Amino acid sequence: MTVLVAAVLVAAVVYGVYKTWSPRDNCKVLSTQVLEDGTHIEIVNDECKEGLPHTTTRDTVRMKQGLRDSSRFEETMVHERVHLDQKTRPEYWKELIKKVWSYDISKKPPPGLPSEWVALRRPNPDTDGEPWATWRGRYVFFAAYGDDKRLSTATTRVWDLETSRLVETPPEWRAQFCHDGCPHQSEHPYEIAAEFITLKSQSPASAALSSAL
């Protein structure tokens, strides 16, 4: 690497030029099915988003054929329909999670979050409209790629805006959102909401959401 190239890379990190690292979209739509409620199911190749189901528009869910044919299909659709509703009513959901859970979501990362962590955020088609989530105005939750740059191995990180450092999940967050385990995708309140509605969590946060819906 030349000195010039190295200098450009350093400048990119310092000034936040880097965008979130994202793998090349290798999704291929193999067939499309329309359910009775009008939801479109696009069957995609197994490599698409590492085989993870996801929404693309207000009425479209993508998944591999194996999931469509499995006993997990109905449960998966409960989860994905929550995401479809979030895309259909973005302002409603944005106000709801702020009122009920004290979350603020935004399209741009909060000021103070280092650009190197911004660059490592794992994109999520279900939350990419406003992917950044800050809890109680202080803790920024986001899923970050590991060295392998795989979607399935990304882990949730928490950045404390007050102390300007990565921290463990706050105990007060755990007290509100965890019950016999914590949400599997805690990086965004939309994912938490979809999981709570699907699995009927008994956490205080789940109860508060159910009362507000």
C-alpha positions in Angstrom: 0.0 0.0 0.0 1.4 3.4 -1.0 1.7 6.2 1.4 -0.9 8.2 -0.6 -3.5 5.4 -0.4 -2.9 4.9 3.3 -3.4 8.6 3.9 -6.6 8.6 2.0 -7.9 5.6 4.0 -7.0 7.3 7.3 -8.8 10.5 6.2 -11.9 8.5 5.2 -12.1 7.1 8.7 -11.4 10.4 10.4 -14.0 12.4 8.4 -16.6 9.6 8.3 -16.5 9.1 4.5 -16.8 5.3 4.9 -20.2 3.9 4.4 -21.4 0.7 6.1 -19.6 -2.3 4.7 -22.1 -4.3 2.7 -21.7 -7.6 0.8 -22.6 -7.8 -2.8 -26.3 -8.5 -3.2 -26.4 -12.1 -4.4 -30.1 -12.6 -4.2 -32.0 -14.2 -7.1 -35.8 -14.4 -7.1 -36.7 -17.9 -8.3 -40.5 -17.7 -7.9 -43.2 -15.5 -6.4 -46.3 -16.5 -4.5 -49.1 -14.3 -3.3 -50.9 -15.2 -0.1 -54.6 -14.6 0.6 -53.8 -11.4 2.5 -51.9 -10.0 -0.5 -48.4 -10.6 0.9 -45.9 -11.5 -1.7 -43.5 -14.3 -0.9 -40.4 -14.3 -3.1 -38.5 -17.6 -3.1 -34.8 -16.8 -3.4 -31.6 -18.8 -3.7 -30.1 -20.2 -0.4 -27.2 -17.8 -0.6 -29.5 -14.7 -0.5 -28.7 -12.9 2.8 -27.2 -16.1 4.0 -30.7 -17.7 3.9 -32.2 -15.3 6.4 -35.8 -14.3 5.7 -36.4 -10.5 5.3 -38.7 -7.9 3.9 -38.0 -5.8 0.9 -41.1 -3.6 0.4 -44.3 -3.0 2.3 -45.8 -6.2 1.0 -42.9 -8.5 0.1 -41.0 -11.1 2.1 -38.1 -13.0 0.8 -37.1 -16.5 2.0 -35.6 -19.7 0.7 -37.8 -22.6 -0.4 -36.7 -24.8 2.6 -38.2 -22.3 5.0 -41.4 -21.9 2.9 -41.9 -25.6 3.2 -41.0 -26.0 6.8 -43.1 -26.0 10.0 -41.5 -22.7 10.9 -43.2 -20.8 8.0 -46.2 -19.5 10.0 -44.1 -18.3 12.9 -41.7 -16.7 10.5 -44.5 -14.9 8.8 -45.8 -13.5 12.1 -42.4 -11.9 12.6 -42.1 -10.7 9.1 -45.6 -9.2 9.0 -44.6 -7.0 11.9 -41.8 -5.7 9.7 -44.2 -5.2 6.9 -46.4 -3.1 9.1 -43.4 -1.1 10.3 -42.7 -0.3 6.7 -46.3 0.6 6.0 -46.7 2.8 9.1 -43.2 4.1 9.8 -44.3 7.2 11.7 -46.7 5.3 13.9 -44.0 2.8 14.9 -41.3 5.5 15.4 -43.6 7.3 17.8 -44.7 4.1 19.5 -41.2 2.8 20.4 -40.2 6.3 21.6 -43.3 6.6 23.8 -43.3 3.0 25.2 -39.6 2.2 25.2 -37.7 5.5 25.1 -36.0 4.7 21.8 -35.1 7.2 19.2 -34.3 5.9 15.7 -32.6 7.8 12.9 -31.3 7.4 9.3 -27.9 8.8 10.2 -25.7 7.6 13.1 -25.8 9.7 16.3 -23.1 12.4 16.6 -20.3 11.0 18.6 -20.3 7.5 17.3 -16.8 6.8 15.8 -16.8 6.3 12.1 -15.0 3.0 12.3 -18.1 1.5 14.1 -20.4 3.2 11.6 -18.5 1.4 8.9 -19.0 -2.0 10.6 -22.7 -1.8 11.0 -24.4 -4.8 9.6 -27.2 -3.7 7.2 -30.6 -5.2 7.9 -33.4 -4.9 5.2 -36.0 -4.9 7.9 -34.7 -1.7 9.6 -32.6 0.1 7.0 -35.1 3.0 6.7 -33.8 4.3 10.0 -31.2 1.8 11.2 -29.7 3.6 14.2 -31.3 3.2 17.6 -30.5 5.1 20.7 -32.0 4.2 24.0 -32.8 6.9 26.6 -30.8 9.4 24.6 -27.5 7.7 25.7 -27.0 4.1 24.5 -26.6 3.4 20.8 -27.4 -0.2 19.9 -26.2 -1.6 16.6 -25.1 -4.9 15.0 -21.5 -4.9 14.0 -19.7 -7.3 11.6 -16.9 -9.5 12.9 -13.8 -10.3 11.0 -15.6 -12.8 8.8 -18.1 -10.1 7.6 -21.0 -12.6 7.9 -24.6 -11.5 8.7 -25.2 -14.4 11.0 -22.2 -13.8 13.2 -22.6 -10.1 13.7 -23.0 -9.1 17.3 -24.9 -6.3 19.0 -22.6 -3.5 20.3 -23.6 -0.7 22.7 -21.9 2.7 22.5 -22.3 5.0 25.5 -22.6 8.6 24.2 -21.9 10.0 27.7 -18.6 8.1 28.3 -17.7 7.8 24.6 -16.9 4.1 24.8 -18.3 0.6 24.1 -20.1 -0.8 27.1 -21.9 -4.0 28.1 -25.7 -4.0 27.8 -26.9 -1.7 30.6 -28.4 -3.6 33.5 -31.5 -1.3 33.5 -32.1 -2.3 29.8 -31.9 -6.0 30.7 -34.3 -5.4 33.6 -36.8 -4.0 31.1 -36.3 -6.2 28.0 -35.2 -9.6 29.3 -37.2 -12.4 30.8 -35.8 -16.0 30.7 -33.3 -14.7 28.2 -32.9 -11.5 26.2 -34.0 -10.7 22.6 -32.0 -12.4 20.0 -31.7 -9.3 17.8 -31.3 -6.5 20.3 -29.7 -4.0 17.9 -33.0 -2.3 16.9 -36.4 -1.9 18.6 -38.2 -3.0 15.4 -36.5 -6.4 15.7 -37.2 -6.6 19.4 -40.9 -5.7 18.7 -41.2 -8.4 16.0 -39.6 -11.0 18.3 -41.8 -10.1 21.3 -45.0 -10.2 19.2 -44.0 -13.5 17.7 -42.8 -15.3 20.8 -45.0 -13.5 23.3 -42.2 -12.6 25.7 -43.1 -12.0 29.4 -40.7 -9.1 29.8 -41.9 -5.7 31.1 -41.1 -4.1 27.8 -43.2 -6.7 25.9 -46.1 -6.1 28.3 -45.8 -2.4 27.7 -45.8 -2.8 24.0 -48.8 -5.1 24.0 -50.8 -2.6 26.1 -49.9 0.2 23.6 -50.8 -1.7 20.4 
